[in-house]
């Protein structure tokens, strides 16, 4: 789904970085950057295909891809995404 591809393509990181840099260039030194920790947060408990893809990516990025640790990420992806 194109709506959530930003989690996988680096788009969110690039947009947040650009926005923070622009704010800093304008003299802003205190700010809060906020976005949902996982794609499709409303459906995280249902284990949608998109959220499963995200869980696998997070597991690999954190070095938790073995079966035991992956199951921890799968049970609570929001905790690991933050």
N, CA, C and O atoms as CSV, one atom per row, in Angstrom:
chain,resi,resn,atom,element,x,y,z
A,1,UNK,N,N,0.834,-1.185,0.000
A,1,UNK,CA,C,0.000,0.000,0.000
A,1,UNK,C,C,0.877,1.247,0.000
A,1,UNK,O,O,1.754,1.404,0.850
A,2,UNK,N,N,0.634,2.117,-0.948
A,2,UNK,CA,C,1.448,3.319,-1.112
A,2,UNK,C,C,1.375,4.242,0.089
A,2,UNK,O,O,2.326,4.970,0.374
A,3,UNK,N,N,0.259,4.218,0.790
A,3,UNK,CA,C,0.063,5.113,1.921
A,3,UNK,C,C,1.129,4.908,2.996
A,3,UNK,O,O,1.547,5.865,3.647
A,4,UNK,N,N,1.566,3.674,3.182
A,4,UNK,CA,C,2.488,3.373,4.267
A,4,UNK,C,C,3.905,3.056,3.801
A,4,UNK,O,O,4.738,2.652,4.613
A,5,UNK,N,N,4.196,3.230,2.515
A,5,UNK,CA,C,5.527,2.902,2.001
A,5,UNK,C,C,6.633,3.727,2.653
A,5,UNK,O,O,7.792,3.313,2.648
A,6,UNK,N,N,6.298,4.873,3.206
A,6,UNK,CA,C,7.308,5.725,3.850
A,6,UNK,C,C,8.058,5.036,4.967
A,6,UNK,O,O,9.198,5.398,5.258
A,7,UNK,N,N,7.442,4.051,5.599
A,7,UNK,CA,C,8.111,3.317,6.675
A,7,UNK,C,C,9.221,2.427,6.128
A,7,UNK,O,O,10.163,2.095,6.847
A,8,UNK,N,N,9.113,2.043,4.868
A,8,UNK,CA,C,10.052,1.092,4.290
A,8,UNK,C,C,11.034,1.746,3.335
A,8,UNK,O,O,12.111,1.201,3.096
A,9,UNK,N,N,10.694,2.882,2.792
A,9,UNK,CA,C,11.534,3.522,1.773
A,9,UNK,C,C,12.468,4.582,2.344
A,9,UNK,O,O,13.330,5.093,1.628
A,10,UNK,N,N,12.312,4.918,3.608
A,10,UNK,CA,C,13.116,5.987,4.198
A,10,UNK,C,C,12.490,7.361,4.027
A,10,UNK,O,O,13.071,8.361,4.448
A,11,UNK,N,N,11.325,7.423,3.421
A,11,UNK,CA,C,10.658,8.698,3.171
A,11,UNK,C,C,10.376,9.462,4.462
A,11,UNK,O,O,10.587,10.674,4.523
A,12,UNK,N,N,9.909,8.774,5.475
A,12,UNK,CA,C,9.596,9.448,6.740
A,12,UNK,C,C,10.853,10.060,7.335
A,12,UNK,O,O,10.826,11.194,7.811
A,13,UNK,N,N,11.939,9.328,7.310
A,13,UNK,CA,C,13.203,9.833,7.843
A,13,UNK,C,C,13.659,11.066,7.071
A,13,UNK,O,O,14.067,12.061,7.670
A,14,UNK,N,N,13.590,11.000,5.747
A,14,UNK,CA,C,14.017,12.144,4.929
A,14,UNK,C,C,13.141,13.371,5.179
A,14,UNK,O,O,13.651,14.485,5.295
A,15,UNK,N,N,11.825,13.169,5.262
A,15,UNK,CA,C,10.925,14.305,5.486
A,15,UNK,C,C,11.121,14.905,6.876
A,15,UNK,O,O,11.138,16.127,7.028
A,16,UNK,N,N,11.268,14.059,7.881
A,16,UNK,CA,C,11.478,14.569,9.240
A,16,UNK,C,C,12.804,15.314,9.324
A,16,UNK,O,O,12.879,16.387,9.923
A,17,UNK,N,N,13.845,14.751,8.728
A,17,UNK,CA,C,15.155,15.403,8.737
A,17,UNK,C,C,15.100,16.758,8.039
A,17,UNK,O,O,15.646,17.740,8.542
A,18,UNK,N,N,14.446,16.813,6.889
A,18,UNK,CA,C,14.334,18.078,6.156
A,18,UNK,C,C,13.557,19.117,6.959
A,18,UNK,O,O,13.932,20.289,6.991
A,19,UNK,N,N,12.475,18.687,7.607
A,19,UNK,CA,C,11.671,19.619,8.396
A,19,UNK,C,C,12.447,20.144,9.604
A,19,UNK,O,O,12.369,21.329,9.928
A,20,UNK,N,N,13.187,19.271,10.262
A,20,UNK,CA,C,13.982,19.686,11.421
A,20,UNK,C,C,15.083,20.642,10.992
A,20,UNK,O,O,15.319,21.657,11.646
A,21,UNK,N,N,15.755,20.321,9.897
A,21,UNK,CA,C,16.816,21.221,9.398
A,21,UNK,C,C,16.259,22.591,9.031
A,21,UNK,O,O,16.879,23.611,9.331
A,22,UNK,N,N,15.093,22.623,8.383
A,22,UNK,CA,C,14.478,23.899,8.009
A,22,UNK,C,C,14.112,24.707,9.253
A,22,UNK,O,O,14.327,25.918,9.303
A,23,UNK,N,N,13.562,24.029,10.247
A,23,UNK,CA,C,13.209,24.725,11.491
A,23,UNK,C,C,14.456,25.265,12.176
A,23,UNK,O,O,14.461,26.398,12.657
A,24,UNK,N,N,15.509,24.460,12.222
A,24,UNK,CA,C,16.771,24.917,12.839
A,24,UNK,C,C,17.344,26.108,12.083
A,24,UNK,O,O,17.853,27.044,12.699
A,25,UNK,N,N,17.267,26.084,10.756
A,25,UNK,CA,C,17.755,27.196,9.939
A,25,UNK,C,C,16.961,28.468,10.213
A,25,UNK,O,O,17.484,29.572,10.064
A,26,UNK,N,N,15.700,28.317,10.611
A,26,UNK,CA,C,14.856,29.463,10.958
A,26,UNK,C,C,15.036,29.903,12.408
A,26,UNK,O,O,14.360,30.822,12.870
A,27,UNK,N,N,15.949,29.243,13.126
A,27,UNK,CA,C,16.236,29.644,14.496
A,27,UNK,C,C,15.462,28.895,15.569
A,27,UNK,O,O,15.622,29.187,16.755
A,28,UNK,N,N,14.647,27.958,15.190
A,28,UNK,CA,C,13.886,27.193,16.183
A,28,UNK,C,C,14.813,26.174,16.832
A,28,UNK,O,O,15.472,25.401,16.137
A,29,UNK,N,N,14.867,26.170,18.151
A,29,UNK,CA,C,15.767,25.251,18.863
A,29,UNK,C,C,15.024,24.211,19.692
A,29,UNK,O,O,15.619,23.229,20.136
A,30,UNK,N,N,13.728,24.420,19.904
A,30,UNK,CA,C,12.934,23.446,20.654
A,30,UNK,C,C,11.739,23.055,19.808
A,30,UNK,O,O,10.977,23.908,19.353
A,31,UNK,N,N,11.584,21.752,19.599
A,31,UNK,CA,C,10.458,21.278,18.795
A,31,UNK,C,C,10.170,19.828,19.140
A,31,UNK,O,O,11.003,19.139,19.729
A,32,UNK,N,N,9.004,19.383,18.774
A,32,UNK,CA,C,8.619,17.989,18.946
A,32,UNK,C,C,8.226,17.446,17.584
A,32,UNK,O,O,7.392,18.025,16.888
A,33,UNK,N,N,8.829,16.337,17.213
A,33,UNK,CA,C,8.508,15.681,15.947
A,33,UNK,C,C,7.732,14.423,16.302
A,33,UNK,O,O,8.207,13.588,17.072
A,34,UNK,N,N,6.555,14.291,15.748
A,34,UNK,CA,C,5.661,13.214,16.165
A,34,UNK,C,C,5.014,12.558,14.958
A,34,UNK,O,O,4.489,13.243,14.081
A,35,UNK,N,N,5.050,11.243,14.911
A,35,UNK,CA,C,4.336,10.476,13.899
A,35,UNK,C,C,4.080,9.090,14.464
A,35,UNK,O,O,4.769,8.675,15.396
A,36,UNK,N,N,3.108,8.362,13.927
A,36,UNK,CA,C,2.791,7.028,14.461
A,36,UNK,C,C,4.013,6.108,14.431
A,36,UNK,O,O,4.772,6.128,13.462
A,37,UNK,N,N,4.213,5.312,15.469
A,37,UNK,CA,C,5.401,4.467,15.557
A,37,UNK,C,C,5.403,3.284,14.606
A,37,UNK,O,O,6.466,2.750,14.291
A,38,UNK,N,N,4.256,2.872,14.151
A,38,UNK,CA,C,4.166,1.764,13.195
A,38,UNK,C,C,3.145,2.136,12.125
A,38,UNK,O,O,2.229,2.918,12.381
A,39,UNK,N,N,3.304,1.571,10.915
A,39,UNK,CA,C,2.299,1.847,9.895
A,39,UNK,C,C,0.961,1.234,10.301
A,39,UNK,O,O,0.908,0.137,10.858
A,40,UNK,N,N,-0.087,1.941,10.019
A,40,UNK,CA,C,-1.432,1.424,10.265
A,40,UNK,C,C,-1.632,1.032,11.728
A,40,UNK,O,O,-2.075,-0.077,12.027
A,41,UNK,N,N,-1.310,1.932,12.612
A,41,UNK,CA,C,-1.351,1.686,14.051
A,41,UNK,C,C,-2.696,1.142,14.523
A,41,UNK,O,O,-2.748,0.329,15.446
A,42,UNK,N,N,-3.782,1.587,13.894
A,42,UNK,CA,C,-5.111,1.145,14.311
A,42,UNK,C,C,-5.294,-0.362,14.163
A,42,UNK,O,O,-6.133,-0.955,14.840
A,43,UNK,N,N,-4.515,-0.980,13.285
A,43,UNK,CA,C,-4.689,-2.404,13.023
A,43,UNK,C,C,-3.521,-3.251,13.522
A,43,UNK,O,O,-3.399,-4.415,13.140
A,44,UNK,N,N,-2.667,-2.687,14.364
A,44,UNK,CA,C,-1.487,-3.414,14.808
A,44,UNK,C,C,-1.849,-4.714,15.523
A,44,UNK,O,O,-1.121,-5.699,15.402
A,45,UNK,N,N,-2.935,-4.738,16.250
A,45,UNK,CA,C,-3.309,-5.947,16.988
A,45,UNK,C,C,-3.862,-7.044,16.076
A,45,UNK,O,O,-3.927,-8.206,16.477
A,46,UNK,N,N,-4.258,-6.685,14.858
A,46,UNK,CA,C,-4.796,-7.682,13.932
A,46,UNK,C,C,-3.706,-8.415,13.156
A,46,UNK,O,O,-3.971,-9.452,12.549
A,47,UNK,N,N,-2.481,-7.884,13.170
A,47,UNK,CA,C,-1.400,-8.542,12.451
A,47,UNK,C,C,-1.565,-8.486,10.941
A,47,UNK,O,O,-1.403,-9.499,10.260
A,48,UNK,N,N,-1.885,-7.313,10.414
A,48,UNK,CA,C,-2.047,-7.171,8.965
A,48,UNK,C,C,-0.735,-7.492,8.256
A,48,UNK,O,O,0.329,-7.489,8.875
A,49,UNK,N,N,-0.813,-7.764,6.975
A,49,UNK,CA,C,0.381,-8.072,6.175
A,49,UNK,C,C,1.380,-6.925,6.266
A,49,UNK,O,O,2.584,-7.153,6.389
A,50,UNK,N,N,0.889,-5.710,6.208
A,50,UNK,CA,C,1.767,-4.544,6.290
A,50,UNK,C,C,2.495,-4.495,7.635
A,50,UNK,O,O,3.700,-4.250,7.683
A,51,UNK,N,N,1.770,-4.727,8.712
A,51,UNK,CA,C,2.412,-4.699,10.024
A,51,UNK,C,C,3.355,-5.885,10.209
A,51,UNK,O,O,4.361,-5.759,10.908
A,52,UNK,N,N,3.060,-7.018,9.607
A,52,UNK,CA,C,3.983,-8.150,9.669
A,52,UNK,C,C,5.280,-7.809,8.944
A,52,UNK,O,O,6.366,-8.151,9.410
A,53,UNK,N,N,5.165,-7.141,7.814
A,53,UNK,CA,C,6.365,-6.697,7.074
A,53,UNK,C,C,7.192,-5.756,7.950
A,53,UNK,O,O,8.418,-5.851,8.002
A,54,UNK,N,N,6.502,-4.852,8.630
A,54,UNK,CA,C,7.186,-3.906,9.517
A,54,UNK,C,C,7.868,-4.637,10.673
A,54,UNK,O,O,8.996,-4.303,11.035
A,55,UNK,N,N,7.198,-5.625,11.251
A,55,UNK,CA,C,7.783,-6.392,12.359
A,55,UNK,C,C,9.063,-7.107,11.918
A,55,UNK,O,O,10.046,-7.138,12.658
A,56,UNK,N,N,9.049,-7.669,10.735
A,56,UNK,CA,C,10.236,-8.355,10.216
A,56,UNK,C,C,11.372,-7.346,10.043
A,56,UNK,O,O,12.509,-7.618,10.427
A,57,UNK,N,N,11.067,-6.190,9.470
A,57,UNK,CA,C,12.082,-5.156,9.260
A,57,UNK,C,C,12.672,-4.681,10.589
A,57,UNK,O,O,13.890,-4.573,10.727
A,58,UNK,N,N,11.812,-4.398,11.559
A,58,UNK,CA,C,12.278,-3.948,12.871
A,58,UNK,C,C,13.129,-5.030,13.537
A,58,UNK,O,O,14.168,-4.728,14.125
A,59,UNK,N,N,12.697,-6.271,13.447
A,59,UNK,CA,C,13.450,-7.390,14.039
A,59,UNK,C,C,14.853,-7.460,13.462
A,59,UNK,O,O,15.830,-7.595,14.199
A,60,UNK,N,N,14.948,-7.368,12.153
A,60,UNK,CA,C,16.265,-7.422,11.496
A,60,UNK,C,C,17.120,-6.229,11.887
A,60,UNK,O,O,18.297,-6.382,12.212
A,61,UNK,N,N,16.526,-5.039,11.855
A,61,UNK,CA,C,17.287,-3.821,12.184
A,61,UNK,C,C,17.827,-3.846,13.606
A,61,UNK,O,O,18.903,-3.308,13.869
A,62,UNK,N,N,17.097,-4.462,14.522
A,62,UNK,CA,C,17.515,-4.506,15.928
A,62,UNK,C,C,18.320,-5.765,16.267
A,62,UNK,O,O,18.707,-5.959,17.420
A,63,UNK,N,N,18.574,-6.618,15.270
A,63,UNK,CA,C,19.310,-7.852,15.526
A,63,UNK,C,C,18.500,-8.874,16.307
A,63,UNK,O,O,19.058,-9.672,17.059
A,64,UNK,N,N,17.186,-8.849,16.129
A,64,UNK,CA,C,16.289,-9.742,16.869
A,64,UNK,C,C,15.531,-10.678,15.926
A,64,UNK,O,O,14.381,-11.029,16.188
A,65,UNK,N,N,16.168,-11.076,14.841
A,65,UNK,CA,C,15.462,-11.844,13.825
A,65,UNK,C,C,15.313,-13.327,14.158
A,65,UNK,O,O,14.545,-14.026,13.498
A,66,UNK,N,N,16.043,-13.829,15.182
A,66,UNK,CA,C,15.867,-15.237,15.529
A,66,UNK,C,C,14.445,-15.444,16.047
A,66,UNK,O,O,13.787,-14.498,16.480
A,67,UNK,N,N,13.983,-16.691,15.995
A,67,UNK,CA,C,12.566,-16.988,16.280
A,67,UNK,C,C,12.111,-16.489,17.654
A,67,UNK,O,O,11.037,-15.898,17.764
A,68,UNK,N,N,12.897,-16.713,18.687
A,68,UNK,CA,C,12.497,-16.312,20.045
A,68,UNK,C,C,12.309,-14.795,20.131
A,68,UNK,O,O,11.282,-14.319,20.615
A,69,UNK,N,N,13.294,-14.048,19.665
A,69,UNK,CA,C,13.205,-12.593,19.763
A,69,UNK,C,C,12.191,-12.007,18.803
A,69,UNK,O,O,11.524,-11.025,19.129
A,70,UNK,N,N,12.064,-12.599,17.613
A,70,UNK,CA,C,11.072,-12.105,16.666
A,70,UNK,C,C,9.668,-12.191,17.263
A,70,UNK,O,O,8.851,-11.294,17.056
A,71,UNK,N,N,9.390,-13.246,17.989
A,71,UNK,CA,C,8.060,-13.395,18.589
A,71,UNK,C,C,7.788,-12.268,19.595
A,71,UNK,O,O,6.647,-11.828,19.737
A,72,UNK,N,N,8.812,-11.810,20.280
A,72,UNK,CA,C,8.636,-10.667,21.193
A,72,UNK,C,C,8.264,-9.417,20.415
A,72,UNK,O,O,7.381,-8.661,20.822
A,73,UNK,N,N,8.937,-9.205,19.301
A,73,UNK,CA,C,8.637,-8.044,18.460
A,73,UNK,C,C,7.228,-8.177,17.876
A,73,UNK,O,O,6.483,-7.200,17.803
A,74,UNK,N,N,6.876,-9.385,17.464
A,74,UNK,CA,C,5.558,-9.616,16.877
A,74,UNK,C,C,4.442,-9.348,17.891
A,74,UNK,O,O,3.399,-8.802,17.532
A,75,UNK,N,N,4.655,-9.729,19.150
A,75,UNK,CA,C,3.631,-9.521,20.183
A,75,UNK,C,C,3.423,-8.040,20.511
A,75,UNK,O,O,2.309,-7.623,20.831
A,76,UNK,N,N,4.488,-7.253,20.431
A,76,UNK,CA,C,4.386,-5.839,20.812
A,76,UNK,C,C,5.259,-4.961,19.907
A,76,UNK,O,O,6.256,-4.409,20.370
A,77,UNK,N,N,4.903,-4.825,18.633
A,77,UNK,CA,C,5.737,-4.071,17.709
A,77,UNK,C,C,5.877,-2.591,18.058
A,77,UNK,O,O,6.896,-1.976,17.745
A,78,UNK,N,N,4.870,-2.021,18.699
A,78,UNK,CA,C,4.948,-0.603,19.052
A,78,UNK,C,C,6.083,-0.349,20.029
A,78,UNK,O,O,6.799,0.643,19.897
A,79,UNK,N,N,6.257,-1.220,20.997
A,79,UNK,CA,C,7.331,-1.047,21.966
A,79,UNK,C,C,8.701,-1.077,21.314
A,79,UNK,O,O,9.599,-0.347,21.734
A,80,UNK,N,N,8.876,-1.901,20.302
A,80,UNK,CA,C,10.155,-2.000,19.622
A,80,UNK,C,C,10.342,-0.924,18.565
A,80,UNK,O,O,11.475,-0.611,18.199
A,81,UNK,N,N,9.274,-0.366,18.079
A,81,UNK,CA,C,9.364,0.656,17.046
A,81,UNK,C,C,9.779,2.012,17.608
A,81,UNK,O,O,10.331,2.848,16.893
A,82,UNK,N,N,9.511,2.214,18.871
A,82,UNK,CA,C,9.868,3.500,19.470
A,82,UNK,C,C,11.305,3.498,19.758
A,82,UNK,O,O,11.835,4.485,20.268
